[in-house]
Amino acid sequence: MAVAWEAVMALRRRGRERAFGFPLELPLGEGLLTVTRGGGWRVEPEPPAEVLQLLALYLSLALVPHRHSFVLAHLAQSLDGRIATSGGESQWLTGEADIRHTHRLRALADAVIVGAGTVRQDNPRLTVRHCSGDQPVRVVLDANLALPEDRDLFRDGAAQTLVLAAADRVGGATRLGNAEIVALPREGERLAPAAIRAALARRGLYWLFVEGGGVTVSRFLAGRALDRLQIALAPVILGSGRPSFQLPEIPALSGALRPRVRHVPLGDDILVDCVLS
Ligand SMILES: NC(=O)c1ccc[n+]([C@@H]2O[C@H](COP(=O)([O-])OP(=O)(O)OC[C@H]3O[C@@H](n4cnc5c(N)ncnc54)[C@H](OP(=O)(O)O)[C@@H]3O)[C@@H](O)[C@H]2O)c1
């Protein structure tokens, strides 16, 4: 499995540095991985089933074209659509396989984005630890610049960290601990997802992983700023708690989003992988 993940990472690094030339060929253990234009791929001789499953889950994410803006959001939720208890406890709703998957998404991304609520509640590090890979830039959405400087990711120096805040709140501030403050125009109470994408692209950050929480993912979804949405469904019913999604009401079923989906088993959980673009 480690060999297959290394191949995924090698492709991703190649894509970060320059446009892909097809067909792409890469050694994979004793075999050869060939990727054709359009994303078709094969490994010869055929490897074990778990290697094929890993490649099926990650190859398309590693093959995002050079300097192409791409945003994937992931949420771990209960069967009844909750990402945390009412008190904010969410670690861990899903099992080890989904946690490893989250770290792999971080490793694939140029930047990992979270909302202020998650930083306040979880004090996350947002680093790659459960797989090999490069550390993404960490991006916190805190329009009002209200988070305290004592959060670990503002102090640990483990990866470059940006705080995106509304220009009218930033004043002359340039840093929050080790993090750089980036001023963006306010759209009402919020920062527009499209403006967030554009500001990060100007810094060379194109492949964005929105890791939560529900409010942040909902705003990207409502702003039609997601290319992929992955929901890891845990076999758990919370009955109450913080919701995955809060979206504008739709008057009729015909107005529902109906993405193309595939289902991937992740240990005891099921990953619902939705293609939105
Ligand atoms: N199960 C999972 O996958 C998962 C993942 C991550 C977190 N969590 C849990 O989820 C909870 C936190 O999630 P949450 O939904 O309450 O909050 P959240 O999404 O982490 O943070 C929401 C806040 O972030 C800021 N924000 C987000 N998008 C913004 C935008 N476009 N423009 C400006 N500001 C923006 C706003 O802060 P202000 O209102 O302060 O301006 C907003 O209230 C925690 O309990 C955490 O443990 C679960």
The ligand as a Tripos MOL2 file, in Angstrom:
@<TRIPOS>MOLECULE
LIG
   48    52     1     0     0
SMALL
NO_CHARGES

@<TRIPOS>ATOM
      1 N1        -16.9290   15.9430   11.6160 N.am      1 LIG1
      2 C1        -16.1290   16.7060   10.8860 C.2       1 LIG1
      3 O1        -15.7650   16.3790    9.7410 O.2       1 LIG1
      4 C2        -15.6600   18.0070   11.4480 C.ar      1 LIG1
      5 C3        -14.6780   18.7340   10.7630 C.ar      1 LIG1
      6 C4        -14.2720   19.9500   11.3050 C.ar      1 LIG1
      7 C5        -14.8560   20.4050   12.4660 C.ar      1 LIG1
      8 N2        -15.7830   19.6590   13.0900 N.ar      1 LIG1
      9 C6        -16.4870   20.1660   14.2960 C.3       1 LIG1
     10 O2        -17.3550   21.1640   13.8340 O.3       1 LIG1
     11 C7        -17.5030   22.1710   14.8300 C.3       1 LIG1
     12 C8        -17.1730   23.5020   14.2050 C.3       1 LIG1
     13 O3        -17.9190   23.6370   13.0110 O.3       1 LIG1
     14 P1        -18.9140   24.8130   12.7580 P.3       1 LIG1
     15 O4        -19.7310   24.4740   11.5860 O.co2     1 LIG1
     16 O5        -19.5870   25.1460   14.0520 O.co2     1 LIG1
     17 O6        -17.9060   26.0210   12.4690 O.3       1 LIG1
     18 P2        -16.7370   26.2110   11.3850 P.3       1 LIG1
     19 O7        -17.2410   25.9240   10.0190 O.co2     1 LIG1
     20 O8        -15.5110   25.5310   11.8170 O.co2     1 LIG1
     21 O9        -16.4510   27.7580   11.5640 O.3       1 LIG1
     22 C9        -17.4630   28.6610   11.1860 C.3       1 LIG1
     23 C10       -16.9300   30.0390   11.3590 C.3       1 LIG1
     24 O10       -15.7870   30.2340   10.5280 O.3       1 LIG1
     25 C11       -15.8260   31.5150    9.9540 C.3       1 LIG1
     26 N3        -16.1000   31.3640    8.5130 N.ar      1 LIG1
     27 C12       -16.3530   30.2330    7.8350 C.ar      1 LIG1
     28 N4        -16.5560   30.4960    6.5270 N.ar      1 LIG1
     29 C13       -16.4260   31.8280    6.4090 C.ar      1 LIG1
     30 C14       -16.5420   32.7240    5.3240 C.ar      1 LIG1
     31 N5        -16.8300   32.2990    4.0890 N.pl3     1 LIG1
     32 N6        -16.3740   34.0190    5.5660 N.ar      1 LIG1
     33 C15       -16.0900   34.4610    6.7960 C.ar      1 LIG1
     34 N7        -15.9620   33.6870    7.8740 N.ar      1 LIG1
     35 C16       -16.1350   32.3790    7.6640 C.ar      1 LIG1
     36 C17       -16.9860   32.2300   10.6390 C.3       1 LIG1
     37 O11       -16.4740   32.7580   11.8200 O.3       1 LIG1
     38 P3        -17.1170   34.0520   12.5570 P.3       1 LIG1
     39 O12       -18.5700   33.7790   12.6720 O.co2     1 LIG1
     40 O13       -16.3810   34.0940   13.8720 O.co2     1 LIG1
     41 O14       -16.8060   35.2190   11.6700 O.co2     1 LIG1
     42 C18       -17.9250   31.0870   10.9330 C.3       1 LIG1
     43 O15       -18.8480   31.3510   11.9560 O.3       1 LIG1
     44 C19       -16.5660   21.7910   15.9480 C.3       1 LIG1
     45 O16       -17.3380   21.1710   16.9430 O.3       1 LIG1
     46 C20       -15.6160   20.7990   15.3180 C.3       1 LIG1
     47 O17       -15.1910   19.8580   16.2790 O.3       1 LIG1
     48 C21       -16.2110   18.4770   12.6080 C.ar      1 LIG1
@<TRIPOS>BOND
     1     1     2 1
     2     2     3 2
     3     2     4 1
     4     4     5 ar
     5     4    48 ar
     6     5     6 ar
     7     6     7 ar
     8     7     8 ar
     9     8     9 1
    10     8    48 ar
    11     9    10 1
    12     9    46 1
    13    10    11 1
    14    11    12 1
    15    11    44 1
    16    12    13 1
    17    13    14 1
    18    14    15 2
    19    14    16 1
    20    14    17 1
    21    17    18 1
    22    18    19 2
    23    18    20 1
    24    18    21 1
    25    21    22 1
    26    22    23 1
    27    23    24 1
    28    23    42 1
    29    24    25 1
    30    25    26 1
    31    25    36 1
    32    26    27 ar
    33    26    35 ar
    34    27    28 ar
    35    28    29 ar
    36    29    30 ar
    37    29    35 ar
    38    30    31 1
    39    30    32 ar
    40    32    33 ar
    41    33    34 ar
    42    34    35 ar
    43    36    37 1
    44    36    42 1
    45    37    38 1
    46    38    39 2
    47    38    40 1
    48    38    41 1
    49    42    43 1
    50    44    45 1
    51    44    46 1
    52    46    47 1
@<TRIPOS>SUBSTRUCTURE
     1 LIG1         1 GROUP 0 **** ****
